[in-house]
Amino acid sequence: MNAAHPPKPARPLPTIIEARTLLRGQPELLITHQGELYRLRMTRNGKLILTK
């Protein structure tokens, strides 16, 4: 190990949340981020779409 270049700390793993938990049985969810409104919706085929 080189003292001049210590190893970078490991990045924490991202939190995993099941999409169905977020949607709570609804087809879409509205999310605010930095004053903007986003829509997360699940399609009939089970895909997720996030739009502004």
TIMI-2910 file (N, C-alpha, C, CB; in pm, 1 decimal, decimal comma, always signed):
<rs>
+----------+----------+----------+----------+----------+----------+----------+----------+----------+----------+----------+----------+------+
!      n_x !      n_y !      n_z !     ca_x !     ca_y !     ca_z !      c_x !      c_y !      c_z !     cb_x !     cb_y !     cb_z ! resn !
+----------+----------+----------+----------+----------+----------+----------+----------+----------+----------+----------+----------+------+
!    +84,8 !   -118,0 !     +0,0 !     +0,0 !     +0,0 !     +0,0 !    +88,5 !   +123,1 !     +0,0 !    -96,0 !     +0,5 !   +121,7 !  Met !
!    +55,5 !   +221,4 !    -79,6 !   +134,9 !   +342,7 !    -93,8 !    +79,4 !   +449,4 !     +0,9 !   +134,3 !   +393,2 !   -241,6 !  Asn !
!   +164,4 !   +501,0 !    +92,5 !   +119,4 !   +601,8 !   +189,0 !    +84,2 !   +733,5 !   +120,6 !   +227,1 !   +625,5 !   +294,7 !  Ala !
!   +142,5 !   +759,6 !     +5,1 !   +115,1 !   +883,8 !    -66,1 !    -24,8 !   +881,5 !   -128,6 !   +221,2 !   +907,5 !   -174,5 !  Ala !
!    -76,6 !   +764,3 !   -156,4 !   -208,8 !   +749,3 !   -218,2 !   -290,4 !   +647,3 !   -140,1 !   -196,4 !   +706,4 !   -367,0 !  His !
!   -349,9 !   +689,8 !    -28,7 !   -431,2 !   +593,2 !    +47,2 !   -552,2 !   +550,2 !    -34,5 !   -476,9 !   +653,9 !   +182,2 !  Pro !
!   -602,0 !   +429,6 !    -10,4 !   -718,2 !   +382,9 !    -87,8 !   -839,7 !   +470,7 !    -61,8 !   -751,0 !   +236,4 !    -53,3 !  Pro !
!   -919,3 !   +487,6 !   -166,6 !  -1042,8 !   +564,7 !   -154,6 !  -1142,6 !   +484,5 !    -71,2 !  -1102,1 !   +598,9 !   -295,5 !  Lys !
!  -1219,3 !   +552,2 !    +14,2 !  -1319,7 !   +477,9 !    +90,8 !  -1426,1 !   +421,2 !     -2,3 !  -1384,7 !   +568,4 !   +197,5 !  Pro !
!  -1476,7 !   +304,9 !    +32,6 !  -1579,9 !   +241,0 !    -49,5 !  -1707,7 !   +324,6 !    -44,1 !  -1607,5 !    +95,1 !     -1,1 !  Ala !
!  -1772,3 !   +339,0 !   -158,8 !  -1899,5 !   +411,2 !   -164,0 !  -2007,6 !   +322,4 !   -105,2 !  -1935,3 !   +453,4 !   -310,2 !  Arg !
!  -2098,7 !   +381,4 !    -28,6 !  -2206,8 !   +299,1 !    +27,1 !  -2297,8 !   +248,3 !    -84,3 !  -2289,0 !   +379,5 !   +130,7 !  Pro !
!  -2353,8 !   +131,7 !    -63,2 !  -2445,0 !    +75,2 !   -162,2 !  -2574,5 !   +155,9 !   -163,1 !  -2473,8 !    -74,8 !   -132,5 !  Leu !
!  -2635,1 !   +175,0 !   -280,7 !  -2762,0 !   +248,3 !   -286,3 !  -2873,1 !   +168,2 !   -219,5 !  -2799,9 !   +280,1 !   -432,3 !  Pro !
!  -2971,7 !   +238,9 !   -168,4 !  -3089,3 !   +175,5 !   -109,1 !  -3173,5 !   +113,8 !   -219,8 !  -3172,8 !   +277,7 !    -26,8 !  Thr !
!  -3222,3 !     -6,5 !   -196,9 !  -3308,7 !    -73,9 !   -294,3 !  -3451,1 !    -73,6 !   -239,2 !  -3259,5 !   -220,9 !   -323,2 !  Ile !
!  -3544,5 !    -20,5 !   -318,9 !  -3685,6 !    -17,0 !   -281,1 !  -3766,0 !    -76,3 !   -396,2 !  -3733,1 !   +129,3 !   -247,8 !  Ile !
!  -3850,7 !   -170,1 !   -366,3 !  -3936,1 !   -231,9 !   -468,1 !  -4030,8 !   -125,7 !   -523,5 !  -4016,3 !   -353,2 !   -409,0 !  Glu !
!  -4042,4 !   -116,5 !   -654,3 !  -4128,5 !    -16,7 !   -718,6 !  -4272,6 !    -28,3 !   -670,4 !  -4123,2 !    -31,8 !   -870,8 !  Ala !
!  -4319,8 !   -148,5 !   -649,0 !  -4457,9 !   -167,3 !   -602,9 !  -4478,8 !   -107,0 !   -464,1 !  -4493,5 !   -316,7 !   -600,9 !  Arg !
!  -4371,7 !   -105,8 !   -382,7 !  -4380,5 !    -42,1 !   -251,5 !  -4400,0 !   +108,2 !   -267,6 !  -4254,0 !    -71,5 !   -167,8 !  Thr !
!  -4327,3 !   +168,1 !   -361,5 !  -4341,1 !   +311,6 !   -387,1 !  -4479,5 !   +344,3 !   -442,6 !  -4232,7 !   +359,3 !   -484,8 !  Leu !
!  -4524,2 !   +265,0 !   -537,9 !  -4651,3 !   +293,6 !   -605,6 !  -4773,2 !   +257,9 !   -520,8 !  -4657,6 !   +218,4 !   -736,6 !  Leu !
!  -4759,0 !   +167,4 !   -424,9 !  -4867,6 !   +127,0 !   -334,1 !  -4996,3 !    +90,4 !   -407,8 !  -4896,3 !   +238,6 !   -235,6 !  Arg !
!  -4983,0 !    +13,3 !   -514,3 !  -5101,2 !    -32,9 !   -587,8 !  -5157,5 !    +68,0 !   -686,3 !  -5207,6 !    -70,0 !   -491,5 !  Gly !
!  -5102,0 !   +185,6 !   -692,1 !  -5148,2 !   +288,3 !   -785,4 !  -5066,6 !   +279,5 !   -914,7 !  -5136,4 !   +430,6 !   -722,0 !  Gln !
!  -5121,0 !   +325,1 !  -1026,6 !  -5046,6 !   +317,5 !  -1152,0 !  -4937,8 !   +424,2 !  -1165,8 !  -5141,7 !   +329,2 !  -1266,9 !  Pro !
!  -4945,2 !   +530,7 !  -1083,7 !  -4843,8 !   +635,4 !  -1095,5 !  -4819,8 !   +703,4 !   -961,5 !  -4885,7 !   +738,8 !  -1200,1 !  Glu !
!  -4706,3 !   +773,8 !   -956,1 !  -4661,3 !   +841,5 !   -836,2 !  -4601,4 !   +974,9 !   -878,3 !  -4558,4 !   +754,9 !   -756,8 !  Leu !
!  -4632,7 !  +1081,1 !   -804,8 !  -4573,7 !  +1211,4 !   -832,4 !  -4459,4 !  +1233,8 !   -734,8 !  -4679,7 !  +1325,3 !   -821,7 !  Leu !
!  -4346,9 !  +1282,5 !   -785,8 !  -4226,3 !  +1304,4 !   -706,5 !  -4182,4 !  +1449,0 !   -726,7 !  -4112,2 !  +1204,2 !   -746,4 !  Ile !
!  -4152,0 !  +1519,9 !   -617,6 !  -4095,5 !  +1653,6 !   -631,6 !  -3945,5 !  +1644,3 !   -608,3 !  -4161,9 !  +1754,4 !   -532,3 !  Thr !
!  -3871,2 !  +1720,8 !   -687,5 !  -3724,9 !  +1725,8 !   -675,3 !  -3679,2 !  +1864,0 !   -716,3 !  -3655,6 !  +1615,8 !   -762,8 !  His !
!  -3618,2 !  +1935,5 !   -623,3 !  -3566,8 !  +2071,0 !   -647,2 !  -3673,4 !  +2161,0 !   -710,0 !  -3442,9 !  +2065,7 !   -737,8 !  Gln !
!  -3794,3 !  +2152,1 !   -657,5 !  -3902,6 !  +2237,9 !   -704,0 !  -3969,2 !  +2192,5 !   -833,5 !  -3851,1 !  +2374,9 !   -722,3 !  Gly !
!  -3923,8 !  +2082,7 !   -890,3 !  -3982,0 !  +2029,7 !  -1014,6 !  -4068,3 !  +1908,0 !   -981,7 !  -3870,0 !  +1991,7 !  -1117,7 !  Glu !
!  -4171,4 !  +1886,3 !  -1062,7 !  -4261,2 !  +1773,1 !  -1043,6 !  -4232,2 !  +1665,6 !  -1148,5 !  -4409,0 !  +1818,5 !  -1051,5 !  Leu !
!  -4215,3 !  +1542,1 !  -1102,6 !  -4189,7 !  +1428,4 !  -1189,5 !  -4300,9 !  +1326,0 !  -1169,9 !  -4050,2 !  +1365,7 !  -1160,5 !  Tyr !
!  -4328,7 !  +1249,4 !  -1274,2 !  -4431,1 !  +1145,0 !  -1268,5 !  -4363,5 !  +1010,7 !  -1296,2 !  -4547,1 !  +1172,5 !  -1371,5 !  Arg !
!  -4377,6 !   +918,4 !  -1203,0 !  -4329,1 !   +782,1 !  -1221,2 !  -4451,4 !   +694,7 !  -1242,3 !  -4242,8 !   +732,9 !  -1098,3 !  Leu !
!  -4455,1 !   +626,0 !  -1355,0 !  -4571,1 !   +540,3 !  -1377,6 !  -4527,5 !   +404,6 !  -1429,6 !  -4668,7 !   +605,8 !  -1475,7 !  Arg !
!  -4611,0 !   +305,7 !  -1399,2 !  -4586,2 !   +170,3 !  -1445,3 !  -4678,5 !   +141,8 !  -1563,4 !  -4607,7 !    +67,0 !  -1330,7 !  Met !
!  -4622,2 !    +90,6 !  -1670,3 !  -4701,4 !    +58,5 !  -1788,9 !  -4774,0 !    -74,5 !  -1769,5 !  -4611,7 !    +53,0 !  -1914,5 !  Thr !
!  -4862,3 !   -104,6 !  -1861,8 !  -4932,7 !   -233,6 !  -1856,1 !  -4836,7 !   -351,0 !  -1866,0 !  -5036,0 !   -242,5 !  -1968,1 !  Arg !
!  -4721,2 !   -328,9 !  -1928,3 !  -4620,9 !   -434,7 !  -1942,8 !  -4525,6 !   -442,3 !  -1823,8 !  -4541,4 !   -413,1 !  -2069,9 !  Asn !
!  -4550,9 !   -359,4 !  -1720,4 !  -4467,7 !   -363,1 !  -1600,6 !  -4340,6 !   -280,8 !  -1608,6 !  -4431,7 !   -502,3 !  -1571,0 !  Gly !
!  -4325,8 !   -200,0 !  -1712,2 !  -4207,5 !   -113,6 !  -1724,6 !  -4233,2 !    +15,9 !  -1649,5 !  -4173,5 !    -84,7 !  -1874,6 !  Lys !
!  -4125,7 !    +82,4 !  -1607,0 !  -4137,8 !   +209,9 !  -1539,0 !  -4099,1 !   +323,8 !  -1631,6 !  -4051,6 !   +212,0 !  -1413,6 !  Leu !
!  -4174,0 !   +432,4 !  -1624,9 !  -4144,9 !   +551,8 !  -1704,1 !  -4143,3 !   +670,5 !  -1608,4 !  -4250,6 !   +572,3 !  -1820,0 !  Ile !
!  -4033,6 !   +746,5 !  -1611,1 !  -4021,1 !   +868,3 !  -1530,6 !  -4020,9 !   +986,5 !  -1625,2 !  -3891,6 !   +866,5 !  -1442,2 !  Leu !
!  -4117,4 !  +1077,7 !  -1608,7 !  -4125,9 !  +1196,2 !  -1695,1 !  -4131,7 !  +1321,1 !  -1610,5 !  -4248,9 !  +1188,9 !  -1787,7 !  Thr !
!  -4089,7 !  +1429,6 !  -1670,7 !  -4090,4 !  +1559,1 !  -1603,1 !  -4215,5 !  +1634,0 !  -1643,7 !  -3963,1 !  +1641,5 !  -1636,8 !  Lys !
+----------+----------+----------+----------+----------+----------+----------+----------+----------+----------+----------+----------+------+
</rs>
